[in-house]
Amino acid sequence: MPEVGTDNRELLVTGRGRFIADIAPDDCVDVCFVRSPLPHAVIRSVRLSSSQATWGAELGLQPLSLEAGAMVTTLWHPMPTERVRYVGEPVAMSWGASRYEAEDLAEAISVDYAALPPGTPLHDEAPDDVLFSRSFDSGGVDEAMAQAHLVVERTFKAARQSALPLEGRGVVADHDETSGVTTLWTSTQLPHLVRRGVAHALGAPESSVRVMVPHVGGGFGLKATLYVEEIALAALARRLGTPVRWIEDRTENLLAGTHGHDTRVSLRVAVGVDGRVHAIDADVLADVGAYSVWPGTAVIEPAIAAFSLFGPYALEAVRFRARAAASSRSPVGPCRGIGHNAAVFATERVMDVVAAELGIDPLEVRRRNAVRDFPWTSPTGRELDSGDYLALIRRLEEASNYQGLLREQAQARSEGRLVGIGVSLFNEITASGSADYRRRGVTSVPGTDAARVVVTAEGRVEIYTSAADAGQGHAETYRTLAERELGLRPEEVDVIEGDTALCPEGSGTFISRGAVGVMESVVEALRKAAKEDFEPGTDVTHVHDPSQVYPSGAHLAVVEVDPVGHVPHVVRYVAIEDCGRMLDRDLVEGQVRGGIAMGIGEMLLEEHTYSEDGQLLTSSLRHYLPPLAPDVPAVEIHHLESLSPITALGSKGVGEAGTIGAFGAIANAVVDAVGPLGAELTELPYSPERILGAVRGEPPRVAS
């Protein structure tokens, strides 16, 4: 656990951070996993190399049930004993005094597989490989289509990608025979949910598992899932009675860490003569890989994508079908933006198509369609709490000098340069509470957050929360909060997170809930402590069950495409963000800037591809291409603070906004740049190869 009472930024920039790879208890052994080389096969037998190896049949792990509304209930067997379902799935493990020794022993383990023929269902419970299917119809869609001045039909595909945090996953486990407690240090965003899942798989009470989170070198959703490796190391530590450690390498990260997105969105849109979008009819299909992840399940990507379509626009009618299909690929889990990315990509591309078809400026089309009055309830039942979308558009127009950009673009085109301007307007959900999860049928995520405030005998104030900092700057933010709310001096406040033995139980750190659910619980706990005048011995806890709030933003990108190599470059980026009240502007802008950099990579470079026989072709950074410093321009960030009326401070969250906005702005800018060549792009990433194919008129793969 990071040092108490110290500014994390000071620790990290002075090289005193303590990450998972820095944890090495005495007598610790290193673990190496043997992973399936086949995408779908029966395990006939396993021959271990030595006494320093084991596999699932010897560990006696219990399966976890994966269930949610409208989803086929399946069982997830960590360390499978009968069947593997994707290349990279852990089957056995070995251990030694070093990783080198463990790898040598792993090479000697022999697993006899019988490959299953293509088309064999992955799960007996889902013979058609559809794990989740849900339809929604508000009514009125057919009538709107019949009366429309224009009906736009398009299909868009968001690529399969990795969250790619700088620090990969890692686990250290130790078991104390005297207390019966297994301590698990793990780089996770979900300390309490990992404890619950590990305890279940071990067949042990939750009180016998302690999860501790050191400094985390980025998560971005990758670390918001329970993994086989966490369960397996806990079981191995209990078996050996000695500390065990596994630190993943980058190939393991790309091969067996959860992937993101891989979602196809097909749209029919009814448009009036004035450019107003009246109704949509959508089909959303997400390839969620071999398993439904725990605790988020296979529901999250397709369901959030479907409900997020045309999020900031005042639609009158909506119909959609959302599905999650299993495949022999790494499971898809949360990835910065969860579902919103694909939705914003499809929505904002269609808005530009509407503008082009009717000869209306892209910003004006968005102005005519944006929700104007708040609160507002969408046809799908989303209750938008706050916002000022017209002000976002106006600020974007002013900050970017939009009219001047149009003149500069015309001049560039007259010189034969391929320069495009793209805009996006978006909103997102943050801090889903228990009611939202139960509506989806998800019972594995509590949806609540909690904070505990303790006043020590020395008069120091200790804040314990259910969250786990993954680089967001929680400690600094909560100290600022204590100072602003109650006049406490930041140096008198200690923040303790990521320890299930000390911290109150809650959901963890994802979908920006730190700025809403966790912050709300901290505020209320501090206010309760203030009623006791912060006397030594004060000990109060507040559990908060948040309602969804909707931060929003408007982004603009300028992209130039090389006319020879067809390489796209983002040359300017402007972001207007409305995350409600900001407590620390530097931290907020760091989140936005990092999110946009991630979005640039996902829009232009990053894509996981598999061969026809199920092998991952992008298992190293030679083939999976993240953005480098020259790929990211200086980002111009401006703020609009429309306070939420349903949170204590009016805050709404900002962790995913930069990435989500980029999925619209950059997409439109690239398409605008190559528009004079007659190219239309519908499938991400917009790589040089894909742009060249579009210029040549080659059909996109999603068309089939």
C-alpha positions in Angstrom: 0.0 0.0 0.0 1.4 3.5 -0.8 2.9 5.6 2.0 0.3 7.2 4.3 0.2 10.9 4.5 2.4 11.5 1.4 1.4 13.2 -1.8 1.5 10.5 -4.4 2.7 12.9 -7.1 5.8 13.6 -4.9 6.4 9.8 -4.4 6.1 9.0 -8.1 8.3 11.8 -9.5 11.0 11.1 -7.0 11.1 7.4 -7.8 9.7 6.2 -4.5 6.6 4.6 -5.9 5.9 1.0 -4.8 4.4 -1.0 -7.6 3.5 -4.7 -7.7 6.9 -5.6 -9.2 8.6 -3.9 -6.2 6.9 -6.4 -3.8 9.1 -9.4 -3.1 8.6 -11.0 0.3 11.4 -13.2 1.7 11.5 -16.7 0.3 9.2 -15.6 -2.5 9.1 -17.9 -5.6 8.3 -16.7 -9.1 5.5 -18.2 -11.2 5.2 -18.9 -14.9 2.0 -19.9 -16.6 1.6 -22.5 -19.4 -1.0 -21.1 -21.8 -3.1 -22.8 -24.4 -1.6 -22.7 -27.9 -5.0 -23.6 -29.4 -8.2 -21.5 -29.7 -10.6 -24.3 -28.8 -9.7 -27.8 -27.6 -10.3 -30.6 -25.2 -7.6 -31.2 -22.6 -6.8 -34.9 -22.8 -4.0 -35.0 -20.2 -1.4 -32.9 -18.5 2.1 -34.2 -17.7 3.9 -32.1 -15.1 7.6 -31.5 -15.3 8.5 -31.6 -11.6 7.1 -31.1 -8.1 7.4 -27.4 -8.9 4.4 -27.5 -11.2 0.7 -27.9 -11.0 -2.5 -27.5 -13.0 -6.2 -26.9 -12.4 -7.2 -30.5 -11.5 -4.8 -30.3 -8.5 -6.0 -26.9 -7.3 -9.6 -27.7 -6.6 -10.9 -24.3 -7.7 -14.6 -23.6 -7.7 -16.2 -22.1 -10.8 -17.8 -18.6 -10.8 -21.3 -18.2 -12.1 -21.6 -15.4 -14.6 -25.2 -14.1 -14.9 -27.0 -10.9 -15.8 -30.4 -10.1 -17.2 -31.0 -11.2 -20.8 -27.7 -13.0 -20.6 -27.1 -16.8 -20.8 -25.8 -17.9 -17.4 -22.4 -19.7 -17.8 -19.8 -21.0 -15.5 -16.2 -19.7 -15.6 -13.6 -22.4 -14.6 -10.3 -20.7 -13.6 -7.5 -23.0 -14.7 -9.7 -25.2 -16.9 -9.4 -29.0 -16.6 -11.6 -30.1 -19.5 -11.5 -27.5 -22.3 -9.6 -24.4 -23.4 -11.4 -21.6 -25.3 -8.8 -19.1 -26.5 -5.1 -18.9 -27.2 -3.4 -17.7 -24.1 -5.8 -19.3 -21.5 -3.8 -20.4 -18.5 -3.8 -24.2 -18.0 -0.8 -25.0 -15.8 1.9 -23.2 -13.8 5.4 -23.8 -12.5 7.5 -21.9 -10.0 11.1 -21.4 -9.2 13.6 -19.2 -7.4 13.6 -16.9 -10.4 11.3 -16.3 -13.4 14.0 -17.9 -15.6 13.8 -21.1 -13.6 10.0 -21.1 -13.7 10.0 -20.6 -17.4 12.4 -23.5 -17.9 10.2 -25.8 -15.9 7.1 -24.6 -17.8 8.7 -25.6 -21.1 8.9 -29.1 -19.8 5.2 -29.4 -19.0 3.3 -31.4 -21.6 -0.4 -30.8 -22.3 -2.2 -33.1 -24.8 -4.9 -31.3 -26.6 -7.6 -32.4 -29.0 -8.5 -29.5 -31.2 -12.2 -28.9 -31.7 -13.5 -28.2 -35.2 -14.3 -24.6 -36.1 -18.0 -23.8 -35.4 -18.1 -25.9 -32.2 -20.1 -23.9 -29.6 -17.8 -22.5 -26.9 -20.4 -23.0 -24.2 -23.0 -25.8 -24.0 -25.4 -23.2 -22.5 -25.2 -21.1 -25.7 -25.3 -23.3 -28.7 -25.5 -20.3 -31.0 -22.6 -18.6 -29.2 -24.8 -15.7 -28.3 -24.2 -14.9 -24.6 -26.5 -11.8 -24.4 -29.4 -10.5 -26.4 -31.7 -7.6 -25.6 -34.2 -5.7 -27.7 -35.7 -2.3 -27.0 -38.5 -0.4 -28.8 -39.8 3.0 -27.6 -42.5 2.9 -30.3 -42.8 5.3 -33.2 -39.7 4.3 -35.1 -41.5 2.9 -38.2 -43.7 6.0 -38.4 -40.7 8.3 -38.2 -38.9 6.3 -41.0 -41.9 6.5 -43.2 -42.2 10.2 -42.8 -38.5 11.1 -43.0 -37.1 13.4 -45.6 -33.9 11.4 -45.5 -33.1 7.9 -44.2 -29.4 7.3 -43.6 -28.1 3.7 -43.3 -24.5 2.9 -42.3 -22.6 0.2 -40.5 -19.5 1.0 -38.4 -17.0 -1.2 -36.7 -14.8 -0.4 -33.6 -11.6 -2.5 -33.5 -10.6 -5.0 -30.9 -7.9 -3.3 -28.8 -5.9 -3.4 -25.6 -6.0 -0.8 -22.8 -2.2 -1.1 -22.6 -1.3 0.5 -19.3 2.3 1.2 -18.8 2.4 -1.3 -15.9 1.0 -4.7 -16.7 -0.8 -7.0 -14.4 0.9 -8.7 -11.4 0.1 -10.6 -8.3 1.9 -11.5 -5.1 0.3 -13.9 -2.7 1.2 -15.1 0.8 -0.7 -17.4 3.2 -0.5 -17.2 7.0 -1.1 -20.6 8.6 -1.7 -19.1 12.0 -4.4 -16.7 11.1 -5.6 -18.6 8.1 -5.5 -15.4 6.0 -4.3 -15.3 2.4 -2.9 -11.9 1.5 -3.0 -10.9 -2.1 -1.1 -7.9 -3.4 -2.5 -7.2 -6.9 -2.5 -4.3 -9.4 -6.3 -4.0 -9.6 -9.1 -1.4 -9.7 -11.4 -3.7 -7.7 -9.9 -4.7 -4.3 -13.2 -5.8 -2.6 -14.6 -7.5 -5.7 -11.3 -9.4 -6.2 -11.5 -10.5 -2.6 -15.0 -11.8 -3.2 -14.2 -13.6 -6.4 -11.0 -15.2 -5.1 -12.7 -16.3 -1.9 -15.5 -17.9 -3.9 -13.1 -19.7 -6.2 -11.1 -21.0 -3.2 -14.3 -22.1 -1.4 -13.2 -20.0 1.5 -14.9 -17.2 3.5 -14.2 -13.6 2.4 -12.7 -12.9 5.8 -9.8 -15.3 5.0 -8.7 -13.2 2.0 -7.0 -9.8 2.3 -6.4 -7.8 -0.9 -3.9 -5.0 -0.9 -3.3 -2.6 -3.8 0.1 -1.0 -4.2 0.7 2.0 -6.6 -0.9 1.2 -9.9 0.8 2.2 -13.1 -2.5 2.7 -15.0 -5.5 0.5 -15.4 -7.9 2.0 -18.0 -10.4 -0.9 -17.4 -7.9 -3.7 -18.0 -7.6 -4.0 -14.2 -11.3 -3.8 -13.5 -11.7 -7.6 -14.0 -11.0 -10.6 -11.8 -8.3 -12.8 -13.5 -7.3 -16.4 -13.4 -3.8 -15.4 -12.2 -5.1 -13.8 -9.1 -7.1 -16.9 -8.1 -4.3 -19.3 -9.1 -1.6 -17.5 -7.0 -3.9 -17.4 -4.0 -4.5 -21.1 -4.3 -0.8 -21.8 -4.8 0.3 -19.7 -1.8 -2.2 -21.7 0.4 -0.8 -25.0 -1.0 2.9 -24.1 -0.6 2.9 -22.1 2.5 5.4 -19.7 0.9 5.0 -16.4 -0.9 4.5 -16.6 -4.7 4.7 -13.9 -7.3 3.7 -13.4 -11.0 4.6 -10.3 -13.0 3.2 -10.4 -16.5 5.3 -9.6 -19.5 4.0 -7.5 -22.5 3.2 -10.5 -24.6 1.0 -12.0 -21.8 -0.6 -8.6 -21.4 -1.5 -8.4 -25.1 -2.4 -12.1 -25.4 -4.3 -12.9 -22.2 -5.3 -9.5 -20.6 -8.9 -8.6 -21.4 -9.4 -6.8 -24.7 -11.8 -3.9 -25.4 -14.4 -2.8 -27.9 -14.7 -5.1 -31.0 -18.2 -3.8 -31.6 -20.2 -3.4 -34.8 -23.0 -0.8 -35.0 -25.6 -0.8 -37.8 -27.8 2.3 -38.0 -30.9 3.5 -39.8 -31.7 7.1 -39.0 -34.8 9.1 -39.8 -33.9 12.8 -40.6 -36.1 15.8 -41.3 -35.6 18.4 -44.0 -34.0 20.7 -41.4 -31.4 18.1 -40.4 -33.2 17.0 -37.2 -32.8 13.4 -36.4 -36.1 12.0 -35.2 -35.6 8.3 -34.7 -33.0 5.6 -34.9 -33.1 1.8 -35.5 -29.9 0.1 -34.4 -28.3 -3.3 -34.3 -25.3 -3.6 -31.9 -23.1 -6.7 -32.0 -20.1 -7.1 -29.8 -17.5 -9.9 -30.0 -16.9 -10.5 -26.3 -14.4 -13.3 -26.7 -14.3 -16.7 -25.0 -15.9 -15.9 -21.6 -18.2 -13.4 -20.0 -15.8 -11.5 -17.6 -16.4 -11.3 -13.8 -17.8 -9.1 -12.4 -18.8 -6.9 -15.3 -20.2 -9.7 -17.5 -20.6 -9.8 -21.3 -23.4 -7.3 -21.0 -21.4 -4.1 -20.5 -20.0 -3.4 -24.0 -23.1 -4.0 -26.2 -25.6 -2.7 -23.7 -23.8 0.5 -22.9 -23.1 1.0 -26.6 -26.8 0.6 -27.5 -28.1 2.9 -24.8 -25.4 5.5 -25.5 -26.3 6.0 -29.2 -27.2 9.7 -29.9 -26.7 10.3 -26.2 -26.7 14.2 -26.3 -29.4 14.5 -29.0 -33.1 15.0 -28.5 -34.4 11.9 -30.3 -38.1 11.1 -30.3 -38.0 7.3 -30.9 -35.4 4.5 -30.5 -35.3 0.9 -31.4 -32.3 -1.4 -31.0 -31.1 -4.9 -30.6 -27.9 -5.5 -28.6 -26.0 -8.8 -28.6 -22.8 -10.3 -27.2 -21.3 -13.1 -29.2 -18.7 -15.5 -27.9 -15.5 -16.3 -29.9 -12.2 -18.1 -29.4 -10.4 -14.9 -28.5 -9.4 -13.2 -25.3 -12.4 -12.1 -23.3 -13.5 -8.5 -23.8 -13.8 -6.5 -20.6 -14.0 -2.8 -19.5 -11.7 -0.5 -21.6 -11.7 3.2 -21.1 -15.0 4.4 -22.5 -16.9 1.0 -22.2 -19.4 1.0 -25.1 -19.5 4.8 -25.4 -16.6 4.7 -27.8 -18.4 2.6 -30.4 -21.6 4.6 -29.9 -20.0 8.0 -30.3 -18.0 6.8 -33.3 -21.2 5.6 -35.1 -23.3 8.5 -33.9 -20.9 11.3 -34.8 -20.1 9.8 -38.2 -23.8 9.7 -39.0 -24.2 13.3 -37.9 -21.6 14.3 -40.4 -23.3 12.2 -43.1 -26.5 14.0 -42.4 -24.7 17.4 -42.6 -23.2 16.5 -46.0 -26.4 15.1 -47.5 -28.4 18.2 -46.6 -25.6 20.8 -47.1 -25.6 21.9 -43.5 -22.5 22.8 -41.5 -21.5 19.9 -39.1 -21.6 22.2 -36.0 -25.0 23.5 -37.0 -26.4 20.0 -37.4 -25.3 19.3 -33.8 -26.7 22.6 -32.6 -30.2 21.8 -34.1 -30.2 18.3 -32.6 -28.7 18.8 -29.1 -30.8 18.5 -26.0 -31.6 22.0 -24.7 -33.5 21.7 -21.5 -32.4 19.7 -18.4 -33.2 17.4 -16.7 -34.3 15.5 -19.8 -35.4 11.9 -20.2 -34.4 10.0 -23.4 -36.7 7.5 -25.2 -34.6 4.8 -23.6 -35.2 6.1 -20.2 -31.9 7.8 -19.6 -32.4 10.8 -17.2 -29.8 13.4 -18.1 -29.3 15.4 -14.9 -27.5 18.5 -16.2 -25.5 20.1 -19.0 -25.4 22.9 -21.5 -24.8 21.3 -24.9 -25.4 24.5 -26.8 -22.8 26.3 -24.7 -20.3 23.4 -25.4 -20.8 23.9 -29.2 -20.5 27.7 -28.9 -17.3 27.4 -26.8 -15.8 24.9 -29.3 -16.6 27.2 -32.2 -15.0 30.2 -30.4 -11.9 28.4 -28.9 -11.0 26.7 -32.2 -11.7 29.8 -34.4 -13.9 27.4 -36.4 -14.6 29.8 -39.2 -10.9 30.6 -39.6 -10.2 26.9 -39.7 -12.6 26.4 -42.6 -10.8 29.2 -44.5 -7.4 27.6 -43.7 -8.8 24.2 -44.9 -10.0 25.7 -48.2 -6.5 27.2 -48.8 -4.8 23.9 -48.0 -7.1 22.0 -50.4 -6.3 24.4 -53.1 -2.7 23.5 -52.6 -3.5 19.8 -53.0 -3.2 19.0 -49.2 -5.6 16.5 -47.6 -6.7 18.4 -44.5 -9.9 17.5 -42.5 -11.8 19.1 -39.7 -13.9 16.8 -37.4 -16.1 17.6 -34.4 -18.0 15.6 -31.9 -20.6 16.2 -29.2 -21.0 13.5 -26.5 -22.1 12.6 -23.1 -21.4 9.5 -20.9 -22.7 7.8 -17.8 -20.6 7.8 -14.7 -20.9 6.1 -11.3 -23.7 3.6 -11.9 -25.4 2.8 -8.7 -27.0 -0.4 -7.4 -30.4 0.3 -9.1 -28.7 0.6 -12.5 -26.8 -2.7 -12.1 -30.0 -4.5 -10.9 -31.9 -3.2 -13.9 -29.3 -4.9 -16.1 -29.6 -8.0 -14.0 -25.9 -7.7 -12.8 -25.6 -8.9 -9.1 -21.8 -9.2 -9.0 -21.2 -5.4 -8.7 -22.7 -3.8 -5.6 -22.9 -0.3 -7.2 -22.2 1.4 -3.8 -19.1 3.3 -2.6 -18.0 4.0 1.0 -15.7 6.2 3.1 -14.6 6.0 6.7 -13.2 9.0 8.6 -11.2 8.3 11.8 -9.7 11.0 14.1 -6.6 9.6 15.8 -5.4 10.3 19.3 -2.9 12.8 17.9 -5.7 14.6 16.1 -4.9 13.5 12.6 -7.8 12.8 10.2 -7.7 9.5 8.4 -9.9 8.9 5.3 -10.4 5.3 4.2 -12.3 4.7 1.0 -13.6 1.7 -1.0 -11.7 2.9 -4.1 -8.2 2.1 -5.4 -6.1 4.8 -7.0 -4.9 3.8 -10.5 -3.3 7.1 -11.3 -6.2 9.5 -10.8 -4.8 11.3 -7.8 -7.3 10.3 -5.2 -5.3 11.2 -2.1 -4.6 14.7 -3.4 -8.2 15.2 -4.4 -9.6 14.1 -1.0 -7.2 16.3 0.9 -8.3 19.2 -1.2 -11.9 18.3 -0.5 -11.3 18.2 3.3 -9.6 21.6 3.1 -12.4 23.2 1.0 -15.3 21.6 2.8 -14.1 21.8 6.4 -11.0 23.9 6.6 -8.7 21.0 7.5 -5.1 21.4 6.6 -4.1 18.9 3.9 -0.9 17.9 5.7 -3.1 16.7 8.6 -5.1 14.3 6.4 -4.0 10.8 5.6 -5.8 8.8 2.8 -5.8 5.0 2.9 -7.1 3.0 0.0 -6.7 -0.4 -1.5 -6.7 -2.6 1.6 -9.7 -4.7 2.2 -8.7 -5.3 5.9 -8.9 -1.6 6.6 -11.1 0.1 4.1 -15.0 -0.1 3.9 -16.4 -2.3 1.2 -17.5 -0.9 -2.1 -17.4 -1.2 -5.9 -13.9 0.0 -6.7 -12.5 2.4 -9.3 -14.1 2.5 -12.7 -16.5 4.6 -14.9 -15.3 7.7 -13.1 -17.0 6.7 -9.9 -14.2 8.3 -7.8 -15.5 11.8 -8.7 -19.1 10.9 -7.9 -19.8 7.9 -5.7 -16.6 7.8 -3.7 -16.3 11.6 -3.4 -19.9 11.8 -2.3 -19.2 9.2 0.4 -16.1 11.1 1.5 -18.0 14.4 1.7 -20.8 12.9 3.8 -18.3 11.0 6.1 -16.4 14.3 6.7 -19.6 16.1 7.5 -20.6 13.4 10.0 -17.2 13.7 11.6 -17.5 17.5 11.7 -20.7 17.1 13.9 -18.5 15.4 16.4 -16.0 18.4 16.0 -13.3 16.0 14.9 -12.6 14.8 18.4 -10.0 12.1 18.8 -11.8 8.7 18.7 -14.3 9.9 16.1 -15.0 7.0 13.7 -17.7 7.4 11.1 -18.5 5.6 7.9 -20.8 6.6 5.0 -22.0 4.3 2.3 -23.3 6.0 -0.9 -25.5 4.5 -3.6 -25.1 7.0 -6.5 -27.5 7.9 -9.2 -26.1 8.1 -12.7 -24.9 11.5 -13.8 -23.8 12.6 -17.3 -20.7 14.6 -18.0 -20.3 15.9 -21.5 -18.0 17.5 -23.9 -17.4 18.8 -27.4 -14.2 18.1 -29.3 -12.6 19.3 -32.5 -9.7 17.6 -34.4 -7.7 18.8 -37.4 -6.1 15.9 -39.3 -3.8 16.0 -42.3 -3.3 12.9 -44.4 -0.1 12.3 -46.4 -1.3 12.1 -50.0 1.5 9.5 -50.8 1.6 7.2 -47.8 -1.9 8.0 -46.6 -0.6 8.4 -43.1 -3.0 10.5 -40.9 -1.5 13.0 -38.5 -3.5 14.9 -35.9 -2.2 18.5 -36.1 -4.6 20.2 -33.7 -7.0 19.2 -31.0 -9.4 21.3 -29.0 -11.5 19.9 -26.1 -14.3 21.6 -24.2 -15.1 19.5 -21.1 -18.1 19.7 -18.7 -17.3 17.4 -15.7 -19.2 19.6 -13.3 -17.2 21.1 -10.4 -13.5 20.6 -10.6 -11.5 20.2 -7.4 -8.1 19.9 -9.0 -7.7 21.4 -12.4 -4.3 19.9 -13.1 -5.6 16.4 -12.3 -8.7 16.9 -14.5 -6.6 18.1 -17.4 -4.2 15.3 -17.0 -7.1 12.8 -17.4 -8.4 14.6 -20.4 -5.0 14.9 -22.1 -4.2 11.3 -21.4 -7.6 10.1 -22.6 -7.2 12.0 -25.9 -3.8 10.5 -26.5 -5.3 7.0 -25.9 -8.1 7.9 -28.3 -5.6 8.9 -31.0 -4.0 5.5 -30.8 -7.3 3.7 -30.9 -8.6 5.7 -33.8 -5.5 5.6 -36.0 -3.1 2.8 -35.0 -4.3 0.1 -32.6 -5.9 -3.2 -33.7 -5.8 -6.8 -32.5 -6.0 -9.2 -35.3 -6.2 -13.0 -35.4 -5.3 -15.6 -38.0 -7.9 -17.9 -39.5 -6.7 -20.6 -37.1 -7.2 -18.4 -34.0 -3.7 -17.2 -33.3 -3.2 -13.6 -32.1 -1.1 -11.8 -34.7 -0.4 -8.7 -32.6 1.1 -10.1 -29.4 4.1 -7.7 -29.3 4.5 -4.0 -29.7 6.2 -4.6 -33.0 2.7 -5.4 -34.4 0.3 -3.7 -31.9 1.1 -0.1 -32.4 0.4 2.5 -29.6 0.8 6.2 -30.2 4.2 7.8 -29.6 4.9 11.3 -28.5 5.1 12.7 -32.1 1.6 11.3 -32.7 0.0 13.5 -30.1 -0.3 17.3 -30.6 -0.5 19.8 -27.8 -4.1 19.5 -26.6 -6.1 22.7 -26.0 -8.4 22.2 -23.0 -11.3 24.4 -22.0 -13.9 23.9 -19.3 -17.6 24.5 -18.8 -18.9 23.7 -15.3 -22.6 22.9 -15.3 -23.1 21.5 -11.8 -25.0 18.3 -11.3 -28.0 18.9 -9.0 -27.8 15.3 -7.7 -24.3 15.2 -6.3 -23.0 16.9 -3.2 -20.5 19.1 -5.0 -21.9 19.1 -8.5 -19.1 16.9 -9.8 -19.7 14.5 -12.6 -16.4 12.7 -13.5 -13.9 13.0 -16.3 -11.7 9.9 -16.5 -13.0 8.6 -19.8 -14.1 11.7 -21.6 -11.0 12.4 -23.6 -11.0 8.9 -25.2 -14.8 9.0 -25.9 -14.7 12.4 -27.6 -11.7 11.4 -29.8 -13.8 8.5 -31.3 -16.0 11.1 -32.9 -13.7 14.1 -33.6 -10.8 12.2 -35.1 -13.1 9.9 -37.1 -14.8 12.8 -38.8 -11.6 14.7 -39.4 -9.9 11.8 -41.2 -13.0 11.2 -43.3 -13.3 14.9 -44.1 -9.6 14.9 -45.1 -9.9 12.1 -47.7 -13.4 13.2 -48.8 -12.1 14.9 -52.0 -10.7 11.5 -53.0 -14.2 9.9 -52.8 -13.2 7.7 -49.9 -15.6 6.6 -47.1 -14.3 4.9 -44.0 -16.4 2.8 -41.7 -14.0 0.5 -39.9 -11.4 1.4 -37.3 -8.5 2.0 -37.0 -8.1 4.5 -39.8 -4.7 3.1 -40.6 -2.8 4.0 -43.8 -3.8 0.6 -45.2 -7.4 1.1 -44.5 -7.4 4.7 -45.9 -5.7 3.5 -49.1 -8.2 0.7 -49.4 -11.1 3.2 -49.1 -9.4 5.5 -51.7 -9.2 2.6 -54.1 -12.9 1.8 -53.5 -12.3 -1.5 -51.8 -15.3 -2.6 -49.8 -14.9 -2.5 -46.0 -14.9 -5.8 -44.2 -18.0 -4.9 -42.1 -20.1 -4.7 -45.2 -20.1 -8.5 -45.4 
